[in-house]
Amino acid sequence: MSAPVLTLTDAAADRVKTLIAKSDKPVEGLRVGVKTTGCSGMSYVVEYAEEKKPFEDMIEDKGVKIFIDPAAFMFLLGSTMDYEEGKLRSGFTFTNPNETARCGCGESFSVG
């Protein structure tokens, strides 16, 4: 059996449920992708997903749906999405076995 593309911690699943409940429009879940940016090359993108787009993978974990942008699939394979709240910053974080480097500020990453 192969590893899931992405798994969620309980904190991440709870935050996704909260965000969906607060949305102004109906959404099915969240979409996760990557974009080219930052000093290390790529950063994670999380946005509302009103529906599944063509070629997207959808995972359902802990009662929430996460849609994986097809261009991000190979970069996210085997990753864990968490949600952390701190005094200065809160947001989704990713533990990604594919990362080979991460910038000092933690905003971008690269893969080998």
PyMOL commands that place a pseudoatom at each C-alpha (Angstrom):
pseudoatom trace, name=CA, resn=MET, resi=1, chain=A, elem=C, hetatm=0, pos=[0.000, 0.000, 0.000]
pseudoatom trace, name=CA, resn=SER, resi=2, chain=A, elem=C, hetatm=0, pos=[1.405, 3.388, -0.947]
pseudoatom trace, name=CA, resn=ALA, resi=3, chain=A, elem=C, hetatm=0, pos=[1.670, 6.367, 1.377]
pseudoatom trace, name=CA, resn=PRO, resi=4, chain=A, elem=C, hetatm=0, pos=[-1.170, 8.890, 1.226]
pseudoatom trace, name=CA, resn=VAL, resi=5, chain=A, elem=C, hetatm=0, pos=[-0.438, 12.127, -0.588]
pseudoatom trace, name=CA, resn=LEU, resi=6, chain=A, elem=C, hetatm=0, pos=[-1.203, 14.161, 2.520]
pseudoatom trace, name=CA, resn=THR, resi=7, chain=A, elem=C, hetatm=0, pos=[-2.359, 13.430, 6.047]
pseudoatom trace, name=CA, resn=LEU, resi=8, chain=A, elem=C, hetatm=0, pos=[-3.753, 15.904, 8.559]
pseudoatom trace, name=CA, resn=THR, resi=9, chain=A, elem=C, hetatm=0, pos=[-3.159, 16.254, 12.256]
pseudoatom trace, name=CA, resn=ASP, resi=10, chain=A, elem=C, hetatm=0, pos=[-6.182, 16.677, 14.514]
pseudoatom trace, name=CA, resn=ALA, resi=11, chain=A, elem=C, hetatm=0, pos=[-5.321, 20.386, 14.885]
pseudoatom trace, name=CA, resn=ALA, resi=12, chain=A, elem=C, hetatm=0, pos=[-5.258, 20.861, 11.085]
pseudoatom trace, name=CA, resn=ALA, resi=13, chain=A, elem=C, hetatm=0, pos=[-8.570, 19.028, 10.618]
pseudoatom trace, name=CA, resn=ASP, resi=14, chain=A, elem=C, hetatm=0, pos=[-10.207, 21.113, 13.357]
pseudoatom trace, name=CA, resn=ARG, resi=15, chain=A, elem=C, hetatm=0, pos=[-8.941, 24.332, 11.750]
pseudoatom trace, name=CA, resn=VAL, resi=16, chain=A, elem=C, hetatm=0, pos=[-10.204, 23.266, 8.313]
pseudoatom trace, name=CA, resn=LYS, resi=17, chain=A, elem=C, hetatm=0, pos=[-13.651, 22.590, 9.821]
pseudoatom trace, name=CA, resn=THR, resi=18, chain=A, elem=C, hetatm=0, pos=[-13.622, 26.039, 11.470]
pseudoatom trace, name=CA, resn=LEU, resi=19, chain=A, elem=C, hetatm=0, pos=[-12.596, 27.793, 8.245]
pseudoatom trace, name=CA, resn=ILE, resi=20, chain=A, elem=C, hetatm=0, pos=[-15.267, 26.008, 6.216]
pseudoatom trace, name=CA, resn=ALA, resi=21, chain=A, elem=C, hetatm=0, pos=[-17.924, 26.917, 8.799]
pseudoatom trace, name=CA, resn=LYS, resi=22, chain=A, elem=C, hetatm=0, pos=[-16.871, 30.604, 8.652]
pseudoatom trace, name=CA, resn=SER, resi=23, chain=A, elem=C, hetatm=0, pos=[-16.767, 30.819, 4.848]
pseudoatom trace, name=CA, resn=ASP, resi=24, chain=A, elem=C, hetatm=0, pos=[-19.061, 33.364, 3.167]
pseudoatom trace, name=CA, resn=LYS, resi=25, chain=A, elem=C, hetatm=0, pos=[-19.832, 30.929, 0.356]
pseudoatom trace, name=CA, resn=PRO, resi=26, chain=A, elem=C, hetatm=0, pos=[-20.356, 27.163, 0.248]
pseudoatom trace, name=CA, resn=VAL, resi=27, chain=A, elem=C, hetatm=0, pos=[-17.066, 25.264, 0.101]
pseudoatom trace, name=CA, resn=GLU, resi=28, chain=A, elem=C, hetatm=0, pos=[-16.328, 21.543, 0.001]
pseudoatom trace, name=CA, resn=GLY, resi=29, chain=A, elem=C, hetatm=0, pos=[-12.903, 21.741, 1.596]
pseudoatom trace, name=CA, resn=LEU, resi=30, chain=A, elem=C, hetatm=0, pos=[-9.481, 23.282, 1.156]
pseudoatom trace, name=CA, resn=ARG, resi=31, chain=A, elem=C, hetatm=0, pos=[-7.135, 23.142, -1.826]
pseudoatom trace, name=CA, resn=VAL, resi=32, chain=A, elem=C, hetatm=0, pos=[-3.406, 22.638, -1.217]
pseudoatom trace, name=CA, resn=GLY, resi=33, chain=A, elem=C, hetatm=0, pos=[-0.799, 23.469, -3.805]
pseudoatom trace, name=CA, resn=VAL, resi=34, chain=A, elem=C, hetatm=0, pos=[2.638, 24.960, -4.229]
pseudoatom trace, name=CA, resn=LYS, resi=35, chain=A, elem=C, hetatm=0, pos=[3.825, 28.065, -6.029]
pseudoatom trace, name=CA, resn=THR, resi=36, chain=A, elem=C, hetatm=0, pos=[7.224, 29.246, -7.146]
pseudoatom trace, name=CA, resn=THR, resi=37, chain=A, elem=C, hetatm=0, pos=[8.414, 31.957, -4.763]
pseudoatom trace, name=CA, resn=GLY, resi=38, chain=A, elem=C, hetatm=0, pos=[10.801, 32.814, -1.958]
pseudoatom trace, name=CA, resn=CYS, resi=39, chain=A, elem=C, hetatm=0, pos=[14.488, 32.263, -1.538]
pseudoatom trace, name=CA, resn=SER, resi=40, chain=A, elem=C, hetatm=0, pos=[14.313, 28.452, -1.600]
pseudoatom trace, name=CA, resn=GLY, resi=41, chain=A, elem=C, hetatm=0, pos=[12.046, 28.103, -4.605]
pseudoatom trace, name=CA, resn=MET, resi=42, chain=A, elem=C, hetatm=0, pos=[8.509, 27.067, -3.572]
pseudoatom trace, name=CA, resn=SER, resi=43, chain=A, elem=C, hetatm=0, pos=[5.921, 27.785, -0.923]
pseudoatom trace, name=CA, resn=TYR, resi=44, chain=A, elem=C, hetatm=0, pos=[2.707, 26.078, 0.107]
pseudoatom trace, name=CA, resn=VAL, resi=45, chain=A, elem=C, hetatm=0, pos=[-0.649, 27.528, -0.937]
pseudoatom trace, name=CA, resn=VAL, resi=46, chain=A, elem=C, hetatm=0, pos=[-3.864, 26.795, 0.968]
pseudoatom trace, name=CA, resn=GLU, resi=47, chain=A, elem=C, hetatm=0, pos=[-7.197, 28.164, -0.275]
pseudoatom trace, name=CA, resn=TYR, resi=48, chain=A, elem=C, hetatm=0, pos=[-10.902, 27.442, -0.175]
pseudoatom trace, name=CA, resn=ALA, resi=49, chain=A, elem=C, hetatm=0, pos=[-12.156, 24.821, -2.626]
pseudoatom trace, name=CA, resn=GLU, resi=50, chain=A, elem=C, hetatm=0, pos=[-15.726, 25.207, -3.802]
pseudoatom trace, name=CA, resn=GLU, resi=51, chain=A, elem=C, hetatm=0, pos=[-15.505, 22.002, -5.844]
pseudoatom trace, name=CA, resn=LYS, resi=52, chain=A, elem=C, hetatm=0, pos=[-13.060, 19.441, -7.167]
pseudoatom trace, name=CA, resn=LYS, resi=53, chain=A, elem=C, hetatm=0, pos=[-11.265, 20.624, -10.296]
pseudoatom trace, name=CA, resn=PRO, resi=54, chain=A, elem=C, hetatm=0, pos=[-10.332, 18.288, -13.167]
pseudoatom trace, name=CA, resn=PHE, resi=55, chain=A, elem=C, hetatm=0, pos=[-7.259, 16.117, -12.467]
pseudoatom trace, name=CA, resn=GLU, resi=56, chain=A, elem=C, hetatm=0, pos=[-7.160, 17.004, -8.759]
pseudoatom trace, name=CA, resn=ASP, resi=57, chain=A, elem=C, hetatm=0, pos=[-6.726, 14.297, -6.174]
pseudoatom trace, name=CA, resn=MET, resi=58, chain=A, elem=C, hetatm=0, pos=[-9.056, 14.484, -3.207]
pseudoatom trace, name=CA, resn=ILE, resi=59, chain=A, elem=C, hetatm=0, pos=[-8.247, 13.095, 0.189]
pseudoatom trace, name=CA, resn=GLU, resi=60, chain=A, elem=C, hetatm=0, pos=[-10.671, 12.795, 3.035]
pseudoatom trace, name=CA, resn=ASP, resi=61, chain=A, elem=C, hetatm=0, pos=[-9.037, 12.711, 6.445]
pseudoatom trace, name=CA, resn=LYS, resi=62, chain=A, elem=C, hetatm=0, pos=[-10.590, 13.240, 9.867]
pseudoatom trace, name=CA, resn=GLY, resi=63, chain=A, elem=C, hetatm=0, pos=[-13.881, 14.384, 8.356]
pseudoatom trace, name=CA, resn=VAL, resi=64, chain=A, elem=C, hetatm=0, pos=[-12.535, 17.047, 5.987]
pseudoatom trace, name=CA, resn=LYS, resi=65, chain=A, elem=C, hetatm=0, pos=[-11.786, 17.134, 2.269]
pseudoatom trace, name=CA, resn=ILE, resi=66, chain=A, elem=C, hetatm=0, pos=[-8.459, 18.346, 0.921]
pseudoatom trace, name=CA, resn=PHE, resi=67, chain=A, elem=C, hetatm=0, pos=[-8.027, 18.813, -2.818]
pseudoatom trace, name=CA, resn=ILE, resi=68, chain=A, elem=C, hetatm=0, pos=[-4.484, 18.448, -4.142]
pseudoatom trace, name=CA, resn=ASP, resi=69, chain=A, elem=C, hetatm=0, pos=[-3.459, 20.648, -7.059]
pseudoatom trace, name=CA, resn=PRO, resi=70, chain=A, elem=C, hetatm=0, pos=[-2.136, 18.228, -9.719]
pseudoatom trace, name=CA, resn=ALA, resi=71, chain=A, elem=C, hetatm=0, pos=[1.030, 20.323, -10.180]
pseudoatom trace, name=CA, resn=ALA, resi=72, chain=A, elem=C, hetatm=0, pos=[1.769, 19.924, -6.453]
pseudoatom trace, name=CA, resn=PHE, resi=73, chain=A, elem=C, hetatm=0, pos=[1.157, 16.169, -6.153]
pseudoatom trace, name=CA, resn=MET, resi=74, chain=A, elem=C, hetatm=0, pos=[4.783, 15.047, -6.472]
pseudoatom trace, name=CA, resn=PHE, resi=75, chain=A, elem=C, hetatm=0, pos=[5.979, 17.774, -4.089]
pseudoatom trace, name=CA, resn=LEU, resi=76, chain=A, elem=C, hetatm=0, pos=[3.443, 16.883, -1.388]
pseudoatom trace, name=CA, resn=LEU, resi=77, chain=A, elem=C, hetatm=0, pos=[3.556, 13.078, -1.515]
pseudoatom trace, name=CA, resn=GLY, resi=78, chain=A, elem=C, hetatm=0, pos=[3.821, 11.705, 2.028]
pseudoatom trace, name=CA, resn=SER, resi=79, chain=A, elem=C, hetatm=0, pos=[3.481, 15.102, 3.745]
pseudoatom trace, name=CA, resn=THR, resi=80, chain=A, elem=C, hetatm=0, pos=[1.647, 15.938, 6.959]
pseudoatom trace, name=CA, resn=MET, resi=81, chain=A, elem=C, hetatm=0, pos=[-0.359, 19.140, 7.325]
pseudoatom trace, name=CA, resn=ASP, resi=82, chain=A, elem=C, hetatm=0, pos=[-0.615, 20.642, 10.814]
pseudoatom trace, name=CA, resn=TYR, resi=83, chain=A, elem=C, hetatm=0, pos=[-2.018, 23.828, 12.292]
pseudoatom trace, name=CA, resn=GLU, resi=84, chain=A, elem=C, hetatm=0, pos=[0.004, 25.758, 14.842]
pseudoatom trace, name=CA, resn=GLU, resi=85, chain=A, elem=C, hetatm=0, pos=[-0.971, 28.784, 16.875]
pseudoatom trace, name=CA, resn=GLY, resi=86, chain=A, elem=C, hetatm=0, pos=[1.695, 30.930, 18.506]
pseudoatom trace, name=CA, resn=LYS, resi=87, chain=A, elem=C, hetatm=0, pos=[2.028, 34.380, 20.014]
pseudoatom trace, name=CA, resn=LEU, resi=88, chain=A, elem=C, hetatm=0, pos=[3.393, 35.942, 16.828]
pseudoatom trace, name=CA, resn=ARG, resi=89, chain=A, elem=C, hetatm=0, pos=[2.160, 33.641, 14.094]
pseudoatom trace, name=CA, resn=SER, resi=90, chain=A, elem=C, hetatm=0, pos=[-0.470, 31.023, 13.406]
pseudoatom trace, name=CA, resn=GLY, resi=91, chain=A, elem=C, hetatm=0, pos=[-1.165, 28.954, 10.344]
pseudoatom trace, name=CA, resn=PHE, resi=92, chain=A, elem=C, hetatm=0, pos=[-0.865, 25.668, 8.547]
pseudoatom trace, name=CA, resn=THR, resi=93, chain=A, elem=C, hetatm=0, pos=[2.544, 24.001, 8.590]
pseudoatom trace, name=CA, resn=PHE, resi=94, chain=A, elem=C, hetatm=0, pos=[3.829, 21.078, 6.554]
pseudoatom trace, name=CA, resn=THR, resi=95, chain=A, elem=C, hetatm=0, pos=[6.203, 18.255, 7.401]
pseudoatom trace, name=CA, resn=ASN, resi=96, chain=A, elem=C, hetatm=0, pos=[7.371, 17.159, 3.989]
pseudoatom trace, name=CA, resn=PRO, resi=97, chain=A, elem=C, hetatm=0, pos=[9.787, 14.239, 3.442]
pseudoatom trace, name=CA, resn=ASN, resi=98, chain=A, elem=C, hetatm=0, pos=[10.531, 15.579, -0.060]
pseudoatom trace, name=CA, resn=GLU, resi=99, chain=A, elem=C, hetatm=0, pos=[12.063, 18.835, 1.147]
pseudoatom trace, name=CA, resn=THR, resi=100, chain=A, elem=C, hetatm=0, pos=[15.817, 19.098, 0.714]
pseudoatom trace, name=CA, resn=ALA, resi=101, chain=A, elem=C, hetatm=0, pos=[16.135, 22.688, 1.974]
pseudoatom trace, name=CA, resn=ARG, resi=102, chain=A, elem=C, hetatm=0, pos=[14.051, 25.351, 3.664]
pseudoatom trace, name=CA, resn=CYS, resi=103, chain=A, elem=C, hetatm=0, pos=[14.784, 29.061, 3.818]
pseudoatom trace, name=CA, resn=GLY, resi=104, chain=A, elem=C, hetatm=0, pos=[15.698, 30.680, 7.122]
pseudoatom trace, name=CA, resn=CYS, resi=105, chain=A, elem=C, hetatm=0, pos=[12.319, 32.368, 7.549]
pseudoatom trace, name=CA, resn=GLY, resi=106, chain=A, elem=C, hetatm=0, pos=[10.492, 29.090, 6.861]
pseudoatom trace, name=CA, resn=GLU, resi=107, chain=A, elem=C, hetatm=0, pos=[8.349, 30.555, 4.091]
pseudoatom trace, name=CA, resn=SER, resi=108, chain=A, elem=C, hetatm=0, pos=[9.777, 28.562, 1.182]
pseudoatom trace, name=CA, resn=PHE, resi=109, chain=A, elem=C, hetatm=0, pos=[11.349, 25.183, 0.481]
pseudoatom trace, name=CA, resn=SER, resi=110, chain=A, elem=C, hetatm=0, pos=[13.033, 23.195, -2.261]
pseudoatom trace, name=CA, resn=VAL, resi=111, chain=A, elem=C, hetatm=0, pos=[13.045, 19.556, -3.271]
pseudoatom trace, name=CA, resn=GLY, resi=112, chain=A, elem=C, hetatm=0, pos=[15.915, 17.508, -4.663]
for i in range(1, 112): cmd.bond("trace and resi %d" % i, "trace and resi %d" % (i + 1))
show_as sticks, trace
zoom trace
